[in-house]
Amino acid sequence: MAKRPRCTSLISCMLIIFLFLSNHICALDAYGDGQLPLLLSFKASIINDPSHFLSSWNYSSADNLCNWGGVTCSGDVNSSHISAIDLSGRNISGKLSSSLFHLSHIEKIDLSNNQLHGPIPHDIFTSSNSLRHLNLSNNNFTGQIPQGSIPGLETLDMCNNMISGKIPENMGSFSSLKFLDLGGNVIVGEIPISISDMSNLEYLTLASNQLIGKVPSQLGQVRNLKLIYLGYNNLSGDIPQEIGKLTALNHLDLVFNNLTGQIPDALGNLTELRYLFLYGNKLTGSVPKSIFGLQKLVSLDLSENSLSGEIPELVSQLQQLEILHLFSNNFTGKIPKSLASLSRLQVLQLWSNKFSGEIPGDLGKQSNLTVVDLSTNYLTGKVPDTLCHWGKLFKLILFSNSLEGEITKSLASCKSLGRVRLQNNRFFGQISAEFLQLPLVYFLDISGNNLSGRIDDKKWDMPSLQMLNIARNRLFGNLPDSFGGYKLENLDLSENWFSGIISPNFGNLSELMQLKLSHNKLSGPIPQQLSSCKNLVSLDLSRNQLSGPIPISLSEMPVLGQLDLSHNQLSGEIPRNLGVIASLVQVNISHNHLHGHLPSTGAFLTVNASSVAGNDLCGGDSTSGLPSCKTKSVRKNPTWWFILTCFLVALAAFGVAGFVIVWIRRRKDLELKTVENEDGIWEMQFFEPKVLRSLTVEDIKSAAKQGNAIAIGNKGTQFVVKEDSVNSISPSFWSKMVEFGKLRHPNIIQLIGICRSEKNAYIIHEYCRGKALCQILRHLNWEQRRKIAVGVARALRFLHFSCSPSVVIGCVSPEKVLVDTKGEPRLRLSIPVLTDFKGFVSSAYVAPEAKESKGITEKSDIYGFGLVVIELLTGKSPADIELGSHESIVEWARYCYSDCHLDAWTDPMIRGHVLKNQNEIVETMNLALHCTACDPAARPCANELYKTLESIAKASSCIAAVKLASSPL
């Protein structure tokens, strides 16, 4: 009896163990059904999970897979199975395992917004019949779109990866698909006709790829389509009439392709259309009248085409319209009066057309206008009083027309204004006191008009003002003591009739970078307080009646680059330290009453004779055209003059001959020289005669062959020799070299000389220790990249505005930017700057209009700079395989800027800075896109470019981005 309980107990224990194992196995089977190894297989492919979101994916919690992070189950307790995996935005990285697609009941997989890479598994479309929603967007997937089909799949999103190859021909077999987004990849080839078999498709996005061919007319068969986005590709041909059959279409976007022909009249059948974007193509002809019958249109953008004709009054039917962009076309006639009846209109941009006549008188009376840009047309008459009727107008751009009349009181009382550009019109009358008290205006340009009166007798209260230009008017009286704020960065009051003194209060403008007061009647001394403007880069006080000495304090201004004091009545000696700072590269003190020695510093060493003429100065290099100071002092002493005369008479032949020889040698140091050796006759042109007199052809050839810098002189000054094709140096090159060799700027690598024979040509420039931007860009943080962008912009401003004639690079690229050991960018100027453009026409950084015309302009440089900035922001270059042809990076950047989150297009190296510098990065990309506009007139000039970058870096912009492509800055 005593043993029986033990037996019973043992059997009970075994039974308990058996039941436990059975239940556990059943649990694993219930939640598993092979699901556990599939999930763990996926986790094994993840190499980094920074937020530890997948920490719950382990064996210890295998009895309840439904509690794992991102896992959703469906079914009852006894037959639960995984139906959804959502790991979006977890920043996980690694390759994609196909195991998730083998889950037998999976309906949704969302792995978007991560760092997954590598090819997409080839069997994802053959492993599951239950999948309904698949989102792999915003990763780094490569390779091609897998073959296969999931008939029940409704959503397929693979946008913003690096997927290449063609769209599978059998894409139409996804018969249940409602949403298809393959945008933001590098997909090539044509759009397959089989897409027309997706009868349920509602949203089609193939934008920002490298697709070619025509827009398939078969798309007209997909009657459920609500959105078509095929922009930023290389599609060509006409817009098919069949698109007009898609009566459910809400959004049609075909921007930035190569579409030609006329806008189909059939688009007027799209009665549900709210957004019609056709900008950035090559469309011609007039706008079909049927377009103006699309009464639900909210935004119409036909800009940057070659459209012509007049805009009819039928535009009044677009009563829902909020944004109208027709800029950069060839429209003629008058601006329709019926635009004034559009009560919802907020943004009106018609710039760069051929509109004539007056601005509609009631424009703005019935609508909350925020942006009006009618610049660069042939408009006449007055500015309507109604533009700011509702007090929302922020941006008013009317420059380069023939508008007249006074600046209306209605504008003067428009407190919402922030950016005002009225320059180069025919406005007259006085500037009202109210107009000088607008609190939000940060950019005001009313130059080039016929404005008159005083501005010193009015109270200035413009606390936001950063840029003020009232040059080329008829304003008189004294200069104001204050402008009501201390944010001014650019102040241009030149070419007026201002008199009186320059107020010492100008020294309080601590942010000032450019001050231009030339061509006035200002008198009195240059105030010492100007030296308090530590950010001042350019100071132009020329052609006034200023008197007294040049203030010694000007030599203490740390970044002063250009100084023009010419044509005044300044007297005394030039401060000895003026020019010590390396930034000072251009000085003009001509036509004053200065005397004494020319300083042997910086810009004075190679100053032009014209920049010091009209004074009583001595010294300087031969280029200054001034007598030596020793000779001058001798001439002032009669006794020594008599002795010297006697000596010269006695040794006339030797003296004159010696003087002539020395003079000729000094003059010829910077002239073309010829040297003959066993290779033939060499032509040599140097710009540093004191250093390079001992440099021989053999030295140059040896340095070029070895790829080394050569050291010359006691201080071991180093220079770099680069071999070039002798054919690239045209005869016109030699006539330009003298001026080019004198360029001195801290952000430009100095050209030292050039020589050539019949077989070889060599360029010699200063040696700068550092690396090319293209080599180090991916390793730079945001602050370093910003510094480089500002430095290159500063160099372009010098080349375009401070050089006469201006110097155009033609191809600004990361290869031409060397970053020195202090992180400063140094622009390397090469032969094509001065010679034939054909040498770099194939470069991706050359502006499109330059490629077509084989000519370059200053705006060509701006285009290349814009590409460099895009590369600084995104880490991607035009040469990247995943971006394809030259212009695709611009198209990709426009797409990302307008349609993607900031994290999707910023370089991963700087994503840690995005949160802190979000506004700055967005504004910088906006500027880069302006720089790369197809229309050169839409690009900012280098001066505006530099100022905008500086202002972006200092404070967040007040502008809310209304649309990607906007008017010139």
DAZICOR-V219124 format. One record per helix or strand of 2 or more residues. SS is the DSSP state (helix for helix, strand for strand). FROM is the first residue (numbers start at 1). LEN is the number of residues. If there is no record, write none. Layout:
<<SS	FROM	LEN> <SS	FROM	LEN>>
//
This chain:
<<helix	4	28> <helix	35	10> <strand	46	3> <helix	53	4> <helix	59	9> <strand	71	4> <helix	77	3> <strand	81	6> <strand	93	3> <helix	98	5> <strand	108	3> <strand	115	5> <strand	133	3> <strand	140	3> <strand	155	3> <helix	169	5> <strand	179	3> <strand	188	3> <helix	193	5> <strand	203	3> <strand	210	3> <helix	217	5> <strand	227	3> <strand	236	2> <helix	241	5> <strand	251	3> <strand	258	2> <helix	265	5> <strand	275	3> <strand	284	2> <helix	289	5> <strand	299	3> <strand	306	4> <helix	313	5> <strand	323	3> <strand	330	2> <helix	337	5> <strand	347	3> <strand	356	3> <strand	371	3> <strand	378	4> <strand	395	3> <strand	402	4> <helix	409	4> <strand	419	3> <strand	426	5> <helix	434	4> <strand	443	3> <strand	450	5> <strand	467	3> <strand	474	4> <strand	490	3> <strand	497	4> <helix	504	5> <strand	514	3> <strand	521	4> <helix	528	5> <strand	538	3> <strand	545	4> <helix	552	5> <strand	562	3> <strand	569	4> <strand	586	3> <strand	593	5> <helix	602	3> <helix	609	3> <strand	616	3> <helix	622	3> <helix	629	8> <helix	638	13> <helix	652	17> <strand	673	5> <strand	680	7> <helix	689	4> <helix	697	10> <strand	709	4> <strand	717	8> <helix	726	3> <helix	731	11> <strand	751	6> <strand	761	6> <strand	770	3> <helix	773	7> <helix	782	21> <helix	814	3> <strand	817	4> <strand	825	3> <helix	831	3> <helix	837	4> <helix	848	6> <helix	858	17> <helix	888	12> <helix	902	4> <helix	908	6> <helix	918	14> <helix	936	3> <helix	942	13>>
//
